[in-house]
Amino acid sequence: MAKKKKHQHHDEHVDESWLIPYADLLTLLLALFIVLFASSTVDVQKYQAIASSFNNAFVGGTGIMDFENPVPEPAEPQPITDDKPTEEEKEKEEEEEKQKVAEQEELQELQEKINDYIFSNQLNSSLETQLTEDGLLVTLLNDTFFNSGSAEVRSEDVVLAREISQFLVMNPARNIIVSGHTDNVPIRNSQFDSNWHLSVIRSVNFMKILLENKELDPQKFSSKGYGEFQPVASNDTAEGRKQNRRVEILILPNN
């Protein structure tokens, strides 16, 4: 009989070359997840350390991780400043407050003197005083000093205007504003084309008489005209229009 040939059994080797790229892929995926996790935090130092490690591990230097950190770096803490006023500032504020109180007291004393003058001369219907935040306001009704439609101070009232100027002599001298006001009845004649024009000239003419007093400093005086645009009463009645026709002297505090 013929002998059967023995079959030699050879070990079969499976091709495992695919494991290398597969392992690399898993490593890269792992690196990607770690980077995404690190990027979601605001720890800048951790992010930069991870980026540097993976760059060196996978590409040996500069690579996809070599870009500016997308997470903004925290701003440097600013030194806390003390908002409390210094002793010098406190002293300055106290001094200013004292000056303000002293000015108000002096203006109040002046108001009392003018009020005594008004009462003694029975001028309650012609002059009024009011102490305001802006200063001492002396109101002169225009019907006392001016004829209707005229900007000239009546001759019989010039003496009164000069007496008022005596109260404006102060030491130290204060800034004084003379302003003219009218009612809303339109005016148009050969001299004035509007109430505003009339109010300006009335204030200037009255101020001129005040400055006849050589003890007053003209540099401290100014003149304004408001026409009918700053009424103190309704123009719907004769009494209201009378109150609106006025000249005001505002004595300002020095501070």
Contacts in CASP RR format, 6 or more apart in sequence:
PFRMAT RR
TARGET T0000
AUTHOR 0000-0000-0000
METHOD contacts of the structure
MODEL  1
MAKKKKHQHHDEHVDESWLIPYADLLTLLLALFIVLFASSTVDVQKYQAI
ASSFNNAFVGGTGIMDFENPVPEPAEPQPITDDKPTEEEKEKEEEEEKQK
VAEQEELQELQEKINDYIFSNQLNSSLETQLTEDGLLVTLLNDTFFNSGS
AEVRSEDVVLAREISQFLVMNPARNIIVSGHTDNVPIRNSQFDSNWHLSV
IRSVNFMKILLENKELDPQKFSSKGYGEFQPVASNDTAEGRKQNRRVEIL
ILPNN
28 58 0 8 1.000
31 54 0 8 1.000
31 58 0 8 1.000
34 50 0 8 1.000
34 54 0 8 1.000
35 50 0 8 1.000
35 51 0 8 1.000
35 54 0 8 1.000
35 65 0 8 1.000
38 46 0 8 1.000
38 47 0 8 1.000
38 50 0 8 1.000
39 47 0 8 1.000
39 70 0 8 1.000
39 71 0 8 1.000
41 47 0 8 1.000
41 71 0 8 1.000
42 71 0 8 1.000
42 74 0 8 1.000
44 69 0 8 1.000
44 71 0 8 1.000
44 73 0 8 1.000
44 74 0 8 1.000
47 69 0 8 1.000
47 71 0 8 1.000
48 69 0 8 1.000
51 65 0 8 1.000
51 66 0 8 1.000
52 65 0 8 1.000
54 65 0 8 1.000
55 61 0 8 1.000
55 62 0 8 1.000
55 63 0 8 1.000
55 64 0 8 1.000
55 65 0 8 1.000
55 66 0 8 1.000
85 93 0 8 1.000
96 255 0 8 1.000
99 254 0 8 1.000
99 255 0 8 1.000
100 253 0 8 1.000
100 255 0 8 1.000
103 253 0 8 1.000
103 254 0 8 1.000
103 255 0 8 1.000
104 131 0 8 1.000
104 253 0 8 1.000
106 170 0 8 1.000
107 131 0 8 1.000
107 135 0 8 1.000
107 136 0 8 1.000
107 251 0 8 1.000
107 253 0 8 1.000
108 131 0 8 1.000
110 136 0 8 1.000
110 167 0 8 1.000
110 170 0 8 1.000
110 251 0 8 1.000
111 129 0 8 1.000
111 131 0 8 1.000
111 136 0 8 1.000
113 167 0 8 1.000
114 127 0 8 1.000
114 129 0 8 1.000
114 138 0 8 1.000
114 167 0 8 1.000
115 129 0 8 1.000
117 123 0 8 1.000
117 163 0 8 1.000
117 167 0 8 1.000
118 124 0 8 1.000
118 126 0 8 1.000
118 127 0 8 1.000
118 128 0 8 1.000
118 129 0 8 1.000
123 160 0 8 1.000
125 141 0 8 1.000
125 144 0 8 1.000
126 140 0 8 1.000
126 141 0 8 1.000
126 144 0 8 1.000
126 160 0 8 1.000
127 138 0 8 1.000
127 139 0 8 1.000
127 140 0 8 1.000
127 141 0 8 1.000
127 144 0 8 1.000
127 164 0 8 1.000
128 138 0 8 1.000
128 139 0 8 1.000
129 136 0 8 1.000
129 137 0 8 1.000
129 138 0 8 1.000
129 139 0 8 1.000
130 136 0 8 1.000
130 137 0 8 1.000
130 139 0 8 1.000
131 137 0 8 1.000
134 250 0 8 1.000
134 252 0 8 1.000
135 250 0 8 1.000
135 251 0 8 1.000
135 252 0 8 1.000
135 253 0 8 1.000
136 250 0 8 1.000
136 251 0 8 1.000
137 248 0 8 1.000
137 249 0 8 1.000
137 250 0 8 1.000
137 251 0 8 1.000
138 164 0 8 1.000
138 248 0 8 1.000
138 249 0 8 1.000
138 250 0 8 1.000
138 251 0 8 1.000
139 246 0 8 1.000
139 247 0 8 1.000
139 248 0 8 1.000
139 249 0 8 1.000
140 164 0 8 1.000
140 206 0 8 1.000
140 246 0 8 1.000
140 247 0 8 1.000
140 248 0 8 1.000
140 249 0 8 1.000
141 242 0 8 1.000
141 243 0 8 1.000
141 245 0 8 1.000
141 246 0 8 1.000
142 181 0 8 1.000
142 182 0 8 1.000
142 202 0 8 1.000
142 245 0 8 1.000
142 246 0 8 1.000
142 247 0 8 1.000
143 242 0 8 1.000
143 245 0 8 1.000
144 157 0 8 1.000
144 160 0 8 1.000
145 153 0 8 1.000
145 154 0 8 1.000
145 157 0 8 1.000
145 160 0 8 1.000
145 161 0 8 1.000
145 206 0 8 1.000
145 247 0 8 1.000
146 152 0 8 1.000
146 153 0 8 1.000
146 154 0 8 1.000
146 202 0 8 1.000
146 245 0 8 1.000
147 154 0 8 1.000
149 187 0 8 1.000
149 189 0 8 1.000
149 192 0 8 1.000
149 198 0 8 1.000
151 191 0 8 1.000
151 192 0 8 1.000
151 198 0 8 1.000
151 201 0 8 1.000
151 202 0 8 1.000
151 205 0 8 1.000
152 205 0 8 1.000
153 161 0 8 1.000
153 205 0 8 1.000
153 206 0 8 1.000
153 209 0 8 1.000
158 209 0 8 1.000
161 206 0 8 1.000
161 209 0 8 1.000
161 210 0 8 1.000
162 209 0 8 1.000
162 210 0 8 1.000
162 212 0 8 1.000
162 213 0 8 1.000
164 210 0 8 1.000
164 249 0 8 1.000
165 209 0 8 1.000
165 210 0 8 1.000
165 211 0 8 1.000
165 212 0 8 1.000
165 213 0 8 1.000
165 216 0 8 1.000
166 213 0 8 1.000
168 176 0 8 1.000
168 210 0 8 1.000
168 213 0 8 1.000
168 216 0 8 1.000
168 249 0 8 1.000
168 251 0 8 1.000
169 213 0 8 1.000
169 215 0 8 1.000
169 216 0 8 1.000
170 251 0 8 1.000
172 254 0 8 1.000
173 216 0 8 1.000
173 217 0 8 1.000
173 220 0 8 1.000
174 220 0 8 1.000
174 251 0 8 1.000
174 252 0 8 1.000
174 253 0 8 1.000
174 254 0 8 1.000
175 220 0 8 1.000
175 221 0 8 1.000
175 222 0 8 1.000
175 252 0 8 1.000
176 220 0 8 1.000
176 221 0 8 1.000
176 222 0 8 1.000
176 249 0 8 1.000
176 250 0 8 1.000
176 251 0 8 1.000
176 252 0 8 1.000
177 221 0 8 1.000
177 222 0 8 1.000
177 223 0 8 1.000
177 224 0 8 1.000
177 248 0 8 1.000
177 249 0 8 1.000
177 250 0 8 1.000
177 252 0 8 1.000
178 203 0 8 1.000
178 204 0 8 1.000
178 206 0 8 1.000
178 207 0 8 1.000
178 210 0 8 1.000
178 221 0 8 1.000
178 222 0 8 1.000
178 223 0 8 1.000
178 224 0 8 1.000
178 247 0 8 1.000
178 248 0 8 1.000
178 249 0 8 1.000
178 250 0 8 1.000
179 199 0 8 1.000
179 203 0 8 1.000
179 223 0 8 1.000
179 224 0 8 1.000
179 225 0 8 1.000
179 226 0 8 1.000
179 247 0 8 1.000
179 248 0 8 1.000
179 250 0 8 1.000
180 199 0 8 1.000
180 200 0 8 1.000
180 202 0 8 1.000
180 203 0 8 1.000
180 224 0 8 1.000
180 225 0 8 1.000
180 226 0 8 1.000
180 227 0 8 1.000
180 246 0 8 1.000
180 247 0 8 1.000
180 248 0 8 1.000
181 199 0 8 1.000
181 225 0 8 1.000
181 226 0 8 1.000
181 227 0 8 1.000
181 228 0 8 1.000
181 230 0 8 1.000
181 231 0 8 1.000
181 232 0 8 1.000
181 244 0 8 1.000
181 245 0 8 1.000
181 246 0 8 1.000
181 247 0 8 1.000
181 248 0 8 1.000
182 195 0 8 1.000
182 198 0 8 1.000
182 199 0 8 1.000
182 227 0 8 1.000
182 228 0 8 1.000
182 244 0 8 1.000
182 245 0 8 1.000
183 195 0 8 1.000
183 228 0 8 1.000
183 231 0 8 1.000
183 235 0 8 1.000
183 240 0 8 1.000
183 241 0 8 1.000
183 242 0 8 1.000
183 244 0 8 1.000
183 245 0 8 1.000
184 195 0 8 1.000
184 228 0 8 1.000
184 231 0 8 1.000
184 235 0 8 1.000
184 241 0 8 1.000
184 244 0 8 1.000
185 195 0 8 1.000
185 235 0 8 1.000
185 241 0 8 1.000
186 194 0 8 1.000
186 195 0 8 1.000
187 194 0 8 1.000
187 195 0 8 1.000
187 198 0 8 1.000
188 194 0 8 1.000
192 198 0 8 1.000
192 201 0 8 1.000
194 227 0 8 1.000
195 227 0 8 1.000
195 228 0 8 1.000
196 225 0 8 1.000
196 226 0 8 1.000
196 227 0 8 1.000
196 228 0 8 1.000
196 229 0 8 1.000
198 227 0 8 1.000
199 225 0 8 1.000
199 226 0 8 1.000
199 227 0 8 1.000
200 223 0 8 1.000
200 224 0 8 1.000
200 225 0 8 1.000
202 247 0 8 1.000
203 223 0 8 1.000
203 224 0 8 1.000
203 225 0 8 1.000
203 247 0 8 1.000
204 223 0 8 1.000
206 247 0 8 1.000
207 221 0 8 1.000
207 223 0 8 1.000
210 216 0 8 1.000
210 221 0 8 1.000
210 249 0 8 1.000
211 218 0 8 1.000
211 221 0 8 1.000
228 235 0 8 1.000
228 244 0 8 1.000
231 244 0 8 1.000
232 243 0 8 1.000
232 244 0 8 1.000
232 246 0 8 1.000
233 239 0 8 1.000
233 240 0 8 1.000
233 241 0 8 1.000
233 243 0 8 1.000
233 244 0 8 1.000
234 240 0 8 1.000
235 241 0 8 1.000
235 244 0 8 1.000
END
